[in-house]
Amino acid sequence: VDEIHRFNKAQQDAFLPFVEKGSITLIGATTENPSFEINGALLSRCKVFVLQALTADDLVVLLRRALQEPAGFGMREINIADDLLGVIAGFADGDARAALSTLEMAVLNGELEGDTLKVTEESLEQCISRKSLLYDKKGEEHYNLISALHKSMRNSDPDAAVYWLARMLEAGEDPLYVARRVVRFAAEDVGLADPRALELAVAAYQSCHFLGMPECNVHLTEIVVYLSLAPKSNAMETAYLAARKDALEQIAEPVPLQIRNAPTKLMQDLNYGKDYEYAHDNPAGLTTMQCLPDSLAGKAYYVPTGRGLEERYKDRLEEIKAWKKAHGEKK
């Protein structure tokens, strides 16, 4: 079955009983990642063979065979230098079909010298003026490349980040998609280590929205380089994930009375807002009032890393905790 990923779930399930019985030998071919496109039950009963891209040397062998075999250009006298075959192989980027198509185009545009058809460097350049990049906006390569961009920025490698950015944009990726991922990165991997990162990421998104491609490529390059060089902190994501875990797994305790609003007399009679402490009334701008539920009292979610500007927030947090401890935090 060629392009087996085009079968829907019900159609794929139809194979299951026959594969299990051994009534058929199923051989499916797909250009997509089977993990995403093939039903788990069917995939677990199959052996997956990953077909790797051909090397440049493999393609040169293929091209030479095409020049010699009667089914190819063997019936004609073709003069093409070995280095030009290497250029075609490199341009094809592991794709045999692309290599053969390029060779055919180069031969058809060659110069006739007597009975010999000569492929020159100039004529070949016309056939490979623009490379067709391997990319799919919804498939595995889409996620591979955005992952490469994200991880290159996290690893503080601006050169790799700009390369992966260029790979995506030149293959036709929506710049707003990249900009959205960059905005996420600014908070997830830089955070308060450099609070300006989020501002600049949002500005880059707006620039992409105003200008579009190709003008916005420099704006994305600027923010990608900035984020690559920025100090890193994932304290925001860590804080949220820890709080999320407690929110989902702990008993949903009611909001403490002291931090509830009391817009009606009944709510006041029920002690809503009782013992609320207004921080601005204290010269230190702090109170000892507990804001977490009793079961989570003293729980710490935000743990600053001390990198970049986050060191200031770390020092400030330690000051706040020291003040509350000295004054006796109360419920």
Contacts in CASP RR format, 6 or more apart in sequence:
PFRMAT RR
TARGET T0000
AUTHOR 0000-0000-0000
METHOD contacts of the structure
MODEL  1
VDEIHRFNKAQQDAFLPFVEKGSITLIGATTENPSFEINGALLSRCKVFV
LQALTADDLVVLLRRALQEPAGFGMREINIADDLLGVIAGFADGDARAAL
STLEMAVLNGELEGDTLKVTEESLEQCISRKSLLYDKKGEEHYNLISALH
KSMRNSDPDAAVYWLARMLEAGEDPLYVARRVVRFAAEDVGLADPRALEL
AVAAYQSCHFLGMPECNVHLTEIVVYLSLAPKSNAMETAYLAARKDALEQ
IAEPVPLQIRNAPTKLMQDLNYGKDYEYAHDNPAGLTTMQCLPDSLAGKA
YYVPTGRGLEERYKDRLEEIKAWKKAHGEKK
1 7 0 8 1.000
1 26 0 8 1.000
1 27 0 8 1.000
1 28 0 8 1.000
1 29 0 8 1.000
2 28 0 8 1.000
2 29 0 8 1.000
3 29 0 8 1.000
3 30 0 8 1.000
3 31 0 8 1.000
4 12 0 8 1.000
4 28 0 8 1.000
4 29 0 8 1.000
4 30 0 8 1.000
4 38 0 8 1.000
5 30 0 8 1.000
5 31 0 8 1.000
5 32 0 8 1.000
5 34 0 8 1.000
5 37 0 8 1.000
5 38 0 8 1.000
9 39 0 8 1.000
12 38 0 8 1.000
12 39 0 8 1.000
12 42 0 8 1.000
13 39 0 8 1.000
13 41 0 8 1.000
13 42 0 8 1.000
15 24 0 8 1.000
15 26 0 8 1.000
15 42 0 8 1.000
16 41 0 8 1.000
16 42 0 8 1.000
16 45 0 8 1.000
18 24 0 8 1.000
18 26 0 8 1.000
19 26 0 8 1.000
19 42 0 8 1.000
19 45 0 8 1.000
19 46 0 8 1.000
20 45 0 8 1.000
26 46 0 8 1.000
30 37 0 8 1.000
30 38 0 8 1.000
32 139 0 8 1.000
32 140 0 8 1.000
33 139 0 8 1.000
33 140 0 8 1.000
34 43 0 8 1.000
34 48 0 8 1.000
35 43 0 8 1.000
36 139 0 8 1.000
36 140 0 8 1.000
38 46 0 8 1.000
53 93 0 8 1.000
53 94 0 8 1.000
53 95 0 8 1.000
54 62 0 8 1.000
54 94 0 8 1.000
54 95 0 8 1.000
54 96 0 8 1.000
55 94 0 8 1.000
56 86 0 8 1.000
56 89 0 8 1.000
56 90 0 8 1.000
56 94 0 8 1.000
57 89 0 8 1.000
58 94 0 8 1.000
59 86 0 8 1.000
59 88 0 8 1.000
59 89 0 8 1.000
59 90 0 8 1.000
59 92 0 8 1.000
59 94 0 8 1.000
59 96 0 8 1.000
59 99 0 8 1.000
60 82 0 8 1.000
60 85 0 8 1.000
60 86 0 8 1.000
60 89 0 8 1.000
62 96 0 8 1.000
62 99 0 8 1.000
62 100 0 8 1.000
63 85 0 8 1.000
63 86 0 8 1.000
63 88 0 8 1.000
63 89 0 8 1.000
63 99 0 8 1.000
63 100 0 8 1.000
63 103 0 8 1.000
64 85 0 8 1.000
66 72 0 8 1.000
66 73 0 8 1.000
66 100 0 8 1.000
66 103 0 8 1.000
67 73 0 8 1.000
67 74 0 8 1.000
67 78 0 8 1.000
67 80 0 8 1.000
67 103 0 8 1.000
68 74 0 8 1.000
73 107 0 8 1.000
76 107 0 8 1.000
76 117 0 8 1.000
77 115 0 8 1.000
77 116 0 8 1.000
77 117 0 8 1.000
78 107 0 8 1.000
78 116 0 8 1.000
78 117 0 8 1.000
78 119 0 8 1.000
79 113 0 8 1.000
79 116 0 8 1.000
79 117 0 8 1.000
79 118 0 8 1.000
79 119 0 8 1.000
80 106 0 8 1.000
80 107 0 8 1.000
80 118 0 8 1.000
80 119 0 8 1.000
81 119 0 8 1.000
84 106 0 8 1.000
84 119 0 8 1.000
84 121 0 8 1.000
84 124 0 8 1.000
87 124 0 8 1.000
87 128 0 8 1.000
88 99 0 8 1.000
88 102 0 8 1.000
88 103 0 8 1.000
88 106 0 8 1.000
88 124 0 8 1.000
88 128 0 8 1.000
89 99 0 8 1.000
91 98 0 8 1.000
91 99 0 8 1.000
91 102 0 8 1.000
91 128 0 8 1.000
91 131 0 8 1.000
92 98 0 8 1.000
92 99 0 8 1.000
92 102 0 8 1.000
93 131 0 8 1.000
93 134 0 8 1.000
95 134 0 8 1.000
98 132 0 8 1.000
102 127 0 8 1.000
102 128 0 8 1.000
105 127 0 8 1.000
106 119 0 8 1.000
106 123 0 8 1.000
106 124 0 8 1.000
106 127 0 8 1.000
107 117 0 8 1.000
107 119 0 8 1.000
109 119 0 8 1.000
109 123 0 8 1.000
109 126 0 8 1.000
109 127 0 8 1.000
110 117 0 8 1.000
110 118 0 8 1.000
110 119 0 8 1.000
110 120 0 8 1.000
110 123 0 8 1.000
111 117 0 8 1.000
111 118 0 8 1.000
111 119 0 8 1.000
111 120 0 8 1.000
111 123 0 8 1.000
112 118 0 8 1.000
133 167 0 8 1.000
133 170 0 8 1.000
133 171 0 8 1.000
134 141 0 8 1.000
134 171 0 8 1.000
135 141 0 8 1.000
135 142 0 8 1.000
135 145 0 8 1.000
135 167 0 8 1.000
135 168 0 8 1.000
135 171 0 8 1.000
135 172 0 8 1.000
135 173 0 8 1.000
136 142 0 8 1.000
137 172 0 8 1.000
137 173 0 8 1.000
137 174 0 8 1.000
142 173 0 8 1.000
145 164 0 8 1.000
145 167 0 8 1.000
145 168 0 8 1.000
145 173 0 8 1.000
146 168 0 8 1.000
146 177 0 8 1.000
146 178 0 8 1.000
146 181 0 8 1.000
148 160 0 8 1.000
148 164 0 8 1.000
149 161 0 8 1.000
149 164 0 8 1.000
149 165 0 8 1.000
149 168 0 8 1.000
149 178 0 8 1.000
149 181 0 8 1.000
149 224 0 8 1.000
150 181 0 8 1.000
150 185 0 8 1.000
150 189 0 8 1.000
152 158 0 8 1.000
152 160 0 8 1.000
152 161 0 8 1.000
152 163 0 8 1.000
152 164 0 8 1.000
152 228 0 8 1.000
153 161 0 8 1.000
153 185 0 8 1.000
153 189 0 8 1.000
153 224 0 8 1.000
153 227 0 8 1.000
153 228 0 8 1.000
154 185 0 8 1.000
154 189 0 8 1.000
154 232 0 8 1.000
156 228 0 8 1.000
156 229 0 8 1.000
156 232 0 8 1.000
157 228 0 8 1.000
158 224 0 8 1.000
158 225 0 8 1.000
158 228 0 8 1.000
158 229 0 8 1.000
161 224 0 8 1.000
161 225 0 8 1.000
161 227 0 8 1.000
161 228 0 8 1.000
162 221 0 8 1.000
162 224 0 8 1.000
162 225 0 8 1.000
165 178 0 8 1.000
165 220 0 8 1.000
165 221 0 8 1.000
165 224 0 8 1.000
166 217 0 8 1.000
168 178 0 8 1.000
169 175 0 8 1.000
169 178 0 8 1.000
169 213 0 8 1.000
169 214 0 8 1.000
169 217 0 8 1.000
169 220 0 8 1.000
172 213 0 8 1.000
175 208 0 8 1.000
175 212 0 8 1.000
175 213 0 8 1.000
175 216 0 8 1.000
175 217 0 8 1.000
175 220 0 8 1.000
176 205 0 8 1.000
176 208 0 8 1.000
176 209 0 8 1.000
178 208 0 8 1.000
178 220 0 8 1.000
179 201 0 8 1.000
179 204 0 8 1.000
179 205 0 8 1.000
179 208 0 8 1.000
179 209 0 8 1.000
179 220 0 8 1.000
180 205 0 8 1.000
182 201 0 8 1.000
182 204 0 8 1.000
182 205 0 8 1.000
182 220 0 8 1.000
182 223 0 8 1.000
182 224 0 8 1.000
182 227 0 8 1.000
183 198 0 8 1.000
183 201 0 8 1.000
183 202 0 8 1.000
183 204 0 8 1.000
183 205 0 8 1.000
185 201 0 8 1.000
185 227 0 8 1.000
186 197 0 8 1.000
186 198 0 8 1.000
186 200 0 8 1.000
186 201 0 8 1.000
186 227 0 8 1.000
187 198 0 8 1.000
187 236 0 8 1.000
187 237 0 8 1.000
188 234 0 8 1.000
188 236 0 8 1.000
188 237 0 8 1.000
189 227 0 8 1.000
189 232 0 8 1.000
189 233 0 8 1.000
189 234 0 8 1.000
190 197 0 8 1.000
190 198 0 8 1.000
190 227 0 8 1.000
190 230 0 8 1.000
190 231 0 8 1.000
190 232 0 8 1.000
190 233 0 8 1.000
191 197 0 8 1.000
191 198 0 8 1.000
191 233 0 8 1.000
191 234 0 8 1.000
191 235 0 8 1.000
191 236 0 8 1.000
191 310 0 8 1.000
192 233 0 8 1.000
192 235 0 8 1.000
192 236 0 8 1.000
192 304 0 8 1.000
192 309 0 8 1.000
192 310 0 8 1.000
192 313 0 8 1.000
193 230 0 8 1.000
193 231 0 8 1.000
193 232 0 8 1.000
193 233 0 8 1.000
193 305 0 8 1.000
193 306 0 8 1.000
193 307 0 8 1.000
193 308 0 8 1.000
193 309 0 8 1.000
193 310 0 8 1.000
194 230 0 8 1.000
194 231 0 8 1.000
194 308 0 8 1.000
194 309 0 8 1.000
195 309 0 8 1.000
197 226 0 8 1.000
197 227 0 8 1.000
197 230 0 8 1.000
200 223 0 8 1.000
200 226 0 8 1.000
201 223 0 8 1.000
201 227 0 8 1.000
203 223 0 8 1.000
204 219 0 8 1.000
204 220 0 8 1.000
204 222 0 8 1.000
204 223 0 8 1.000
207 216 0 8 1.000
207 219 0 8 1.000
208 216 0 8 1.000
208 219 0 8 1.000
208 220 0 8 1.000
210 216 0 8 1.000
211 219 0 8 1.000
231 307 0 8 1.000
231 308 0 8 1.000
231 309 0 8 1.000
231 310 0 8 1.000
232 305 0 8 1.000
232 307 0 8 1.000
233 304 0 8 1.000
233 305 0 8 1.000
233 306 0 8 1.000
233 307 0 8 1.000
233 308 0 8 1.000
233 310 0 8 1.000
234 305 0 8 1.000
235 302 0 8 1.000
235 303 0 8 1.000
235 304 0 8 1.000
235 305 0 8 1.000
235 310 0 8 1.000
238 303 0 8 1.000
239 301 0 8 1.000
239 302 0 8 1.000
239 303 0 8 1.000
240 301 0 8 1.000
242 301 0 8 1.000
243 301 0 8 1.000
246 296 0 8 1.000
246 299 0 8 1.000
250 295 0 8 1.000
250 296 0 8 1.000
251 295 0 8 1.000
253 293 0 8 1.000
253 294 0 8 1.000
253 295 0 8 1.000
253 296 0 8 1.000
254 293 0 8 1.000
255 293 0 8 1.000
256 290 0 8 1.000
256 291 0 8 1.000
256 292 0 8 1.000
256 293 0 8 1.000
256 294 0 8 1.000
256 331 0 8 1.000
257 270 0 8 1.000
257 271 0 8 1.000
257 272 0 8 1.000
257 273 0 8 1.000
257 274 0 8 1.000
257 275 0 8 1.000
258 273 0 8 1.000
258 274 0 8 1.000
258 275 0 8 1.000
258 276 0 8 1.000
258 277 0 8 1.000
258 289 0 8 1.000
258 290 0 8 1.000
259 273 0 8 1.000
259 276 0 8 1.000
259 289 0 8 1.000
259 291 0 8 1.000
260 267 0 8 1.000
260 272 0 8 1.000
260 273 0 8 1.000
261 267 0 8 1.000
261 272 0 8 1.000
261 273 0 8 1.000
262 268 0 8 1.000
262 272 0 8 1.000
262 273 0 8 1.000
275 289 0 8 1.000
276 289 0 8 1.000
277 287 0 8 1.000
277 288 0 8 1.000
277 289 0 8 1.000
278 287 0 8 1.000
279 285 0 8 1.000
279 286 0 8 1.000
279 287 0 8 1.000
284 323 0 8 1.000
286 320 0 8 1.000
286 323 0 8 1.000
286 324 0 8 1.000
288 324 0 8 1.000
288 327 0 8 1.000
288 328 0 8 1.000
288 329 0 8 1.000
288 330 0 8 1.000
289 329 0 8 1.000
289 330 0 8 1.000
290 297 0 8 1.000
290 329 0 8 1.000
290 330 0 8 1.000
290 331 0 8 1.000
292 298 0 8 1.000
292 299 0 8 1.000
294 331 0 8 1.000
297 331 0 8 1.000
302 317 0 8 1.000
304 310 0 8 1.000
304 311 0 8 1.000
304 313 0 8 1.000
304 314 0 8 1.000
304 317 0 8 1.000
305 314 0 8 1.000
306 314 0 8 1.000
END
